[in-house]
Amino acid sequence: MSQSSVLLSCEAISKAYGLQSLFSGLSFALSEGDRVALVGPNGSGKSTFLKILAGVESPDSGTRAVRRLARIGYVPQDPVFPPEVTVEAVVREALVGDPREDFEKMSQIAITLGRAGFTDFHQPAGTLSGGWQKRLAIASELVKDPAILLMDEPTNHLDVEGILWLEELLRVEPLAYLVISHDRYFLENVATRVLELNRIYPNGLFESEGRYSDFLVKRDEALRNQAACQESLANMVRREIDWLRHGAKARTTKAQARIKEAGRRIQELEEIKTRTVQETAGIDFTSSDRKSKKLLVARQITKTFGDKRILDGVDVMLTPGVRLGLIGPNGSGKTTLLQLLVGKMTPDSGKIERAEDLQIVYFDQNREALDPTLTLKRALVPHGDTVIYRDRPIHVASWARRFLFRTDHLEMPVNRLSGGEQARILIARLMLQPADLLILDEPTNDLDIPTLEVLEESLLDFPGALVLVTHDRFLLDRVSTVLLGLDGTGRGTFFADYAQWEAAQKLATSAPRVVSPKPARREVNRGPRLTSREKREWEE
């Protein structure tokens, strides 16, 4: 890639908050046509790195450069709009200072909002769901016609339909982009180059050309090579330590040099060991070991809000080992169905039968259970200094470390923690409750990929029943034994897996409209009639 095609670059940038260094000496360039994904564990500095590239924050050291006249669009992780301002006004505000004529601006606004799926341009932004607010944030950046688009977790709060819309938009837009995401299917579909920000690498950044699946292969190879180098260095250090212990005498220049080199290697090995320690959250849900065959049966459930029928004759049966995934557009009734199963709502008609003393553990996507004024310690352990997990006491410091919290953060208020850290607190609470049935509503928001992988394994090992709502298609596909697709009109259909559901959606959107002709007044001889078998084949 020639230097002239570089749109945005940074050279040797570093950033720290207090004594904690996020990254140091990072260099990166984004060129025309680049489609880059940025991944890494929570706390590695991905969002801060993106803000520096966007010009929202400044690095502690190093330089940032943007090609002259190249416009940058930046979509933050949690966009905020004035609640009373209309959708159209939000996008119009993004064009303040744009030299185009007013009629050109209005035309561009209408086209951009239409492409984003908006039909009511005068709807107040405050009435939009989280997914539609994310669409609005993306639209307000696209209307500027940027050369570079930087997006931080754009799939958060989007339903599957919204994620597919975003994938198609990125496929056809003639711009370079860098996107942070933990959605592995999304990464596979939109990225042709992947960066991982992680301290386990010597320079803090690993880069791979190709799709996300190619990145996984190359990263594993790099880590194996790194581990082999570490083992080789460890063997050399052991020999040097043995030599030093057997009375090495620094009387000659050669001996002095060897002692100095041994010290350098010992220090290098310690730095590698410190850098390459990879921590993962210890997620493991507790089952009640109930022997009942039927845990919950819901028959012909209906629920209406105002004039809208949310659920219309939906059936659900949950037995131990069943992992039911719910999928459908925003507003199709996924959360409503969960709250009906939990008992937070009652159906308008139909019947829900629960096993006697059924123990249900419910993860609420709104995370209302967390008091923001609590300290981390009290959020994890309401009373005292220990929790009882699987009949044994665990000290709060050890329990916090299991979920990747540092001991010196125990007195930090919950409202100062990131979304991913708050999600880990709720998961820690759930693990303390024995469950027959786990009901999880968007548990993956803000979780990094290593934590998602641990969550997957825990859910696969859970012997009870599970009902899962998530926009993470990889998790949904891997964990679920069956999918219930809600279509937005109240009806539900069961599917074997995500691929079958997606094929059904494509078939529904591509099927031509069939107009029934009026019956003929008299029969016309059109040749030999079809047999019953031929009719079935023709209809199929």
C-alpha positions in Angstrom: 0.0 0.0 0.0 1.6 3.3 -1.1 2.1 6.1 1.4 -0.3 8.3 -0.6 -3.2 5.9 0.1 -2.8 6.2 3.9 -5.8 8.0 5.4 -5.1 7.8 9.1 -2.0 6.8 11.1 -0.5 6.9 14.5 3.2 6.5 15.5 4.5 5.2 18.8 1.4 6.3 20.8 1.1 5.6 24.5 -1.7 6.1 27.1 -1.9 5.5 30.8 -4.4 6.4 33.5 -2.7 7.0 36.8 -0.2 4.3 37.3 -2.0 1.9 34.9 -0.5 1.8 31.4 -3.1 0.8 28.8 -0.6 0.5 25.9 2.8 1.8 24.9 4.6 2.5 21.6 1.7 1.5 19.3 1.9 2.3 15.6 -0.9 1.8 13.1 -2.1 2.9 9.6 -5.5 2.8 8.0 -5.5 3.1 4.2 -8.1 3.4 1.5 -10.2 0.3 1.2 -9.1 -1.1 4.6 -11.7 -3.1 6.5 -10.2 -3.6 9.9 -11.5 -5.2 13.1 -9.9 -4.5 16.5 -10.3 -7.1 19.3 -8.8 -7.7 22.7 -9.7 -8.4 26.3 -11.6 -5.9 28.4 -9.3 -3.3 29.9 -6.7 -3.6 27.1 -7.5 0.0 25.9 -9.5 -0.7 22.7 -12.0 2.2 23.2 -9.3 4.6 24.3 -7.2 3.7 21.2 -10.2 4.3 19.0 -10.9 7.7 20.6 -7.3 8.7 20.0 -7.6 7.7 16.3 -10.9 9.7 16.2 -9.2 12.8 17.8 -11.6 12.6 20.8 -8.6 12.0 23.2 -4.9 12.8 23.0 -2.1 10.2 23.6 0.4 10.8 26.4 3.1 10.4 23.8 3.5 9.7 20.1 1.8 11.3 17.1 -1.4 11.0 15.1 -1.8 12.1 11.4 -4.9 12.4 9.1 -4.7 12.9 5.4 -5.8 16.5 4.5 -9.5 16.9 3.9 -10.2 13.3 5.0 -13.4 13.3 7.1 -13.7 10.9 10.0 -16.9 9.4 11.3 -16.9 8.1 14.9 -19.7 6.0 16.5 -19.1 5.7 20.3 -20.1 2.6 22.2 -23.1 4.3 24.0 -24.3 7.2 21.9 -26.5 9.8 23.7 -29.0 12.1 22.1 -31.3 14.9 23.5 -34.5 13.0 24.2 -36.8 15.6 22.7 -34.9 16.1 19.5 -36.3 14.4 16.4 -34.4 11.8 14.3 -34.2 14.2 11.4 -32.8 17.0 13.6 -30.1 14.7 15.0 -28.8 13.9 11.5 -29.2 17.6 10.4 -27.0 18.7 13.3 -24.3 16.4 12.0 -24.2 18.5 8.8 -23.6 21.9 10.6 -20.8 23.6 8.7 -21.1 21.4 5.6 -20.7 23.5 2.5 -23.4 21.8 0.5 -26.6 23.6 -0.4 -29.7 23.1 1.9 -31.6 21.1 -0.7 -28.6 18.8 -1.1 -28.4 18.4 2.7 -32.1 17.5 3.0 -31.9 15.0 0.2 -28.8 13.4 1.8 -30.6 13.3 5.2 -33.6 11.6 3.7 -31.5 9.0 1.7 -29.4 8.2 4.8 -32.3 7.8 7.2 -34.1 5.7 4.6 -31.1 3.4 4.2 -30.9 3.1 8.0 -34.5 1.9 8.1 -36.3 4.9 9.6 -39.8 5.7 8.3 -40.8 8.4 10.8 -38.2 11.2 10.6 -40.1 13.3 13.2 -39.9 10.6 16.0 -38.2 11.9 19.1 -34.8 10.3 19.7 -35.7 9.7 23.3 -38.4 7.2 22.3 -36.1 5.0 20.3 -34.9 1.6 21.6 -31.2 1.0 22.1 -30.9 -0.7 18.7 -32.5 2.2 16.9 -30.4 4.7 18.7 -27.4 2.8 17.5 -28.7 3.0 13.9 -29.3 6.7 14.4 -25.7 7.2 15.6 -24.4 5.4 12.5 -26.6 7.3 10.2 -25.5 10.7 11.7 -21.9 9.8 10.8 -22.6 8.3 7.4 -24.5 11.5 6.3 -21.2 13.4 6.5 -19.9 11.2 3.7 -16.7 10.2 5.7 -13.6 8.6 4.2 -13.0 6.8 7.5 -15.6 5.3 9.8 -14.5 4.3 13.4 -17.1 2.3 15.3 -17.0 1.1 18.9 -19.2 -2.0 19.5 -21.8 -1.1 16.8 -23.7 -4.4 17.2 -24.5 -3.8 20.9 -28.3 -3.5 21.3 -28.9 -4.3 17.6 -31.1 -7.3 16.9 -30.1 -9.9 14.3 -31.9 -8.0 11.6 -30.0 -4.8 12.6 -26.7 -6.6 12.5 -27.4 -8.1 9.0 -28.3 -4.5 7.9 -25.0 -3.2 9.2 -23.1 -6.0 7.6 -24.7 -5.2 4.2 -24.1 -1.5 4.7 -20.4 -2.0 5.4 -20.1 -4.3 2.4 -21.3 -1.7 -0.1 -20.0 1.6 1.5 -16.9 2.9 -0.3 -15.0 3.9 2.8 -12.3 2.6 5.1 -13.3 1.5 8.5 -12.1 0.2 11.9 -14.6 -1.5 14.1 -14.4 -2.9 17.7 -16.6 -5.9 18.2 -17.0 -9.1 20.2 -19.5 -10.5 17.7 -17.5 -13.3 16.0 -19.9 -13.8 13.1 -19.9 -10.1 12.5 -16.1 -10.0 12.6 -15.9 -12.9 10.1 -18.3 -11.1 7.7 -16.9 -7.6 7.8 -13.2 -7.7 8.4 -10.3 -8.4 5.9 -7.7 -7.5 8.5 -7.7 -8.1 12.3 -5.8 -6.4 15.1 -5.6 -7.7 18.6 -4.6 -5.3 21.4 -3.2 -7.4 24.1 -0.2 -7.1 26.4 0.8 -10.8 25.8 2.5 -9.7 22.6 6.0 -8.1 22.7 4.8 -4.8 21.1 1.3 -5.0 22.5 -0.4 -5.5 19.1 -0.9 -8.5 16.8 -1.9 -8.0 13.2 -3.3 -10.5 10.7 -4.4 -10.1 7.1 -7.5 -12.0 6.2 -10.8 -12.8 7.9 -11.4 -13.5 11.6 -11.1 -17.2 11.1 -7.6 -16.7 9.5 -6.7 -14.5 12.4 -7.5 -17.3 14.9 -5.2 -19.7 13.1 -2.3 -17.2 12.8 -2.7 -16.0 16.4 -2.5 -19.6 17.7 0.7 -20.2 15.6 2.2 -16.9 16.9 1.4 -17.9 20.5 2.9 -21.4 20.0 6.1 -19.8 18.6 6.1 -17.4 21.5 5.7 -20.2 24.0 8.5 -22.2 22.3 10.8 -19.1 22.6 9.8 -18.7 26.2 10.6 -22.3 26.9 14.0 -22.0 25.2 14.8 -18.9 27.2 13.7 -20.6 30.4 16.2 -23.5 29.7 19.0 -21.0 29.0 18.2 -19.2 32.3 18.2 -22.5 34.2 21.7 -23.3 32.9 22.9 -19.8 33.8 21.5 -19.9 37.3 23.1 -23.3 37.8 26.4 -21.9 36.6 26.1 -18.9 39.0 25.2 -21.2 41.9 28.3 -23.3 41.4 30.6 -20.4 42.2 31.0 -18.2 39.1 33.9 -15.9 39.6 33.9 -12.5 37.8 37.6 -12.3 37.6 37.8 -12.2 33.8 36.1 -9.9 31.3 34.5 -13.0 29.7 33.0 -14.2 33.0 31.8 -10.6 33.9 30.1 -10.5 30.5 28.4 -13.9 31.1 27.2 -12.8 34.5 25.7 -9.6 33.0 24.1 -11.6 30.2 22.6 -14.1 32.7 21.1 -11.2 34.6 19.6 -9.7 31.4 18.1 -13.1 30.4 16.6 -13.6 33.9 15.0 -10.2 33.7 13.7 -10.8 30.2 12.1 -14.1 31.3 10.4 -12.4 34.2 9.0 -9.8 31.9 7.7 -12.4 29.4 6.1 -14.4 32.3 4.4 -11.3 33.6 3.2 -10.3 30.1 1.9 -13.7 29.0 -0.3 -14.5 32.1 -3.7 -14.8 30.5 -6.6 -14.6 33.0 -10.2 -15.7 32.2 -13.3 -15.3 34.3 -14.2 -18.5 36.2 -17.9 -18.8 35.2 -19.6 -22.0 36.3 -23.3 -22.1 37.0 -24.7 -24.3 39.9 -27.4 -26.8 39.1 -30.0 -27.9 41.7 -29.7 -31.5 40.3 -33.5 -31.8 40.1 -34.7 -35.0 38.5 -38.0 -33.7 37.1 -38.5 -34.5 33.4 -40.7 -31.5 32.8 -39.5 -28.2 34.3 -41.9 -25.8 32.5 -44.6 -26.1 29.9 -46.3 -23.1 28.3 -49.3 -23.7 26.1 -50.9 -21.3 23.6 -49.5 -18.2 25.3 -50.9 -14.8 24.1 -49.9 -11.3 25.2 -51.1 -8.0 23.9 -50.0 -4.4 24.7 -52.5 -1.9 23.5 -53.5 -2.7 19.9 -50.4 -4.8 19.3 -50.4 -8.6 19.7 -46.9 -9.5 20.9 -47.4 -13.2 21.3 -50.1 -15.3 19.7 -50.4 -18.9 20.6 -46.8 -19.7 21.5 -45.9 -23.0 23.0 -42.7 -23.8 25.0 -41.6 -27.0 26.8 -38.4 -27.0 28.8 -36.8 -30.2 30.2 -33.3 -30.7 31.6 -30.7 -30.4 28.9 -32.9 -28.3 26.6 -31.2 -25.0 25.6 -33.8 -22.8 23.9 -32.5 -19.8 21.9 -35.0 -17.0 21.1 -34.4 -15.0 17.9 -36.4 -12.3 16.2 -36.4 -8.5 15.5 -36.6 -5.9 18.3 -40.2 -5.7 19.5 -41.0 -9.3 18.5 -41.6 -10.3 22.1 -38.4 -12.0 23.2 -38.1 -10.2 26.5 -41.9 -10.4 27.1 -41.8 -14.2 26.7 -38.9 -14.4 29.2 -40.8 -12.4 31.7 -43.9 -14.6 31.2 -41.8 -17.7 31.8 -40.2 -16.2 34.9 -43.5 -15.1 36.3 -42.9 -11.3 36.2 -45.9 -11.0 33.8 -49.1 -13.1 33.3 -50.3 -14.1 29.9 -53.6 -12.8 28.5 -54.6 -16.4 27.6 -52.9 -19.7 27.6 -51.3 -21.6 30.5 -47.9 -21.9 32.1 -47.2 -24.9 34.3 -44.0 -24.9 36.4 -42.6 -27.8 38.3 -43.1 -27.6 42.1 -40.5 -25.4 43.8 -38.9 -24.7 40.4 -35.7 -22.6 40.9 -35.3 -20.0 38.2 -32.2 -17.8 37.8 -32.9 -14.7 35.6 -30.4 -12.4 34.0 -32.0 -9.1 33.2 -30.6 -7.2 30.1 -31.3 -3.9 31.8 -29.1 -4.8 34.8 -31.6 -3.1 37.1 -30.5 -5.4 39.9 -27.3 -3.5 40.4 -27.3 -0.6 42.8 -24.9 2.0 41.3 -24.0 3.4 44.7 -22.8 0.0 46.1 -19.1 -0.8 46.2 -17.7 -3.7 44.1 -17.2 -5.6 47.4 -20.9 -5.2 48.5 -22.1 -5.9 44.9 -20.3 -9.2 45.0 -20.8 -10.0 48.7 -23.8 -8.2 50.3 -22.8 -9.1 53.9 -19.5 -10.1 55.5 -16.4 -11.0 53.7 -17.2 -14.5 52.3 -19.7 -16.1 49.8 -20.9 -19.7 50.0 -20.3 -21.3 46.6 -21.1 -25.0 46.2 -21.3 -25.4 50.0 -17.9 -23.9 50.7 -16.9 -20.4 51.9 -14.8 -18.2 49.5 -13.2 -14.9 50.6 -14.4 -11.9 48.7 -10.9 -11.1 47.4 -10.6 -14.6 45.9 -14.2 -14.4 44.6 -13.4 -11.0 42.9 -10.2 -12.4 41.3 -12.2 -15.2 39.8 -14.1 -12.6 37.8 -10.9 -10.6 36.9 -11.4 -7.8 39.5 -8.3 -6.5 41.3 -8.3 -6.5 45.1 -7.6 -2.7 45.2 -10.9 -2.1 43.3 -13.1 -3.7 46.0 -14.1 -0.3 47.4 -14.8 1.2 43.9 -18.4 2.2 43.3 -20.3 0.1 40.7 -21.1 3.1 38.6 -17.4 3.6 37.9 -17.1 0.1 36.4 -17.4 -0.6 32.7 -20.4 -2.4 31.2 -18.4 -5.6 30.9 -17.4 -5.5 34.5 -21.0 -4.9 35.6 -22.1 -7.9 33.5 -19.4 -10.0 35.3 -20.8 -8.9 38.7 -24.3 -10.1 37.7 -23.0 -13.4 36.4 -21.1 -13.8 39.8 -24.4 -13.3 41.6 -26.2 -15.8 39.4 -23.5 -18.5 40.1 -24.4 -18.4 43.8 -28.0 -19.4 43.2 -28.7 -23.1 42.5 -30.9 -23.3 39.4 -33.2 -25.7 37.5 -33.7 -23.2 34.8 -31.4 -20.4 33.6 -33.1 -17.5 31.7 -30.6 -15.1 30.2 -31.6 -11.9 28.5 -28.7 -10.5 26.5 -25.9 -11.6 28.9 -23.2 -11.0 26.3 -23.4 -7.2 26.0 -19.9 -5.7 26.8 -18.3 -9.1 27.4 -14.9 -9.6 25.7 -14.3 -12.7 23.5 -12.3 -14.7 26.2 -15.1 -14.2 28.7 -17.7 -15.2 26.0 -15.8 -18.4 25.4 -15.8 -19.3 29.1 -19.6 -18.4 29.3 -20.2 -20.8 26.3 -18.5 -23.7 28.0 -20.3 -23.1 31.3 -23.7 -23.0 29.5 -22.9 -26.2 27.6 -22.0 -28.0 30.8 -25.1 -26.8 32.7 -27.4 -29.8 33.2 -30.6 -27.9 33.7 -32.7 -26.1 31.1 -31.7 -22.8 29.5 -33.6 -20.0 27.7 -31.2 -17.6 25.9 -31.7 -14.2 24.2 -28.6 -12.8 22.6 -27.6 -10.9 19.4 -24.3 -13.0 19.4 -25.1 -15.4 16.6 -22.0 -17.5 17.3 -23.0 -18.1 21.0 -26.7 -18.7 20.0 -25.7 -21.2 17.4 -23.2 -23.1 19.5 -25.2 -23.3 22.7 -28.8 -23.7 21.6 -30.3 -27.2 21.0 -33.3 -25.5 19.3 -34.3 -22.0 18.2 -37.7 -20.3 18.5 -38.0 -17.6 15.9 -40.5 -14.9 16.7 -41.7 -13.0 13.6 -43.0 -9.7 15.1 -46.6 -10.6 14.4 -47.0 -12.8 17.5 -46.2 -16.1 15.9 -43.3 -18.4 16.7 -41.7 -21.1 14.7 -39.1 -23.7 15.8 -35.8 -24.1 13.9 -33.0 -26.6 14.3 -30.2 -24.0 14.2 -29.3 -20.4 13.1 -28.5 -21.4 9.5 -32.1 -22.8 9.1 -33.6 -19.7 10.6 -31.5 -17.4 8.3 -32.5 -19.5 5.2 -36.1 -19.1 6.2 -35.7 -15.3 6.5 -34.1 -15.1 3.0 -36.8 -17.2 1.5 -39.5 -15.1 3.1 -38.0 -11.8 1.8 -37.2 -13.1 -1.7 -40.5 -15.0 -2.3 -42.5 -13.3 -5.1 -46.0 -12.1 -4.3 -48.6 -14.5 -5.4 -51.9 -13.1 -6.7 -54.8 -15.7 -6.8 -56.6 -15.5 -10.2 -60.4 -15.3 -10.3 -61.9 -18.7 -11.0 -62.9 -19.4 -14.6 -66.7 -19.5 -15.3 -66.4 -22.5 -17.5 -63.8 -25.3 -17.7 -61.3 -25.0 -20.5 -59.6 -28.1 -21.9 -55.9 -27.5 -21.1 -54.6 -31.0 -21.8 -54.2 -34.0 -19.5 -54.8 -33.4 -15.7 -52.0 -33.8 -13.2 -52.1 -36.7 -10.8 -52.2 -36.2 -7.1 -48.5 -37.0 -6.8 -47.6 -34.7 -9.7 -49.6 -31.9 -8.1 -47.6 -32.3 -4.8 -44.3 -32.2 -6.7 -45.4 -29.1 -8.6 -46.4 -27.3 -5.4 -43.1 -28.2 -3.8 
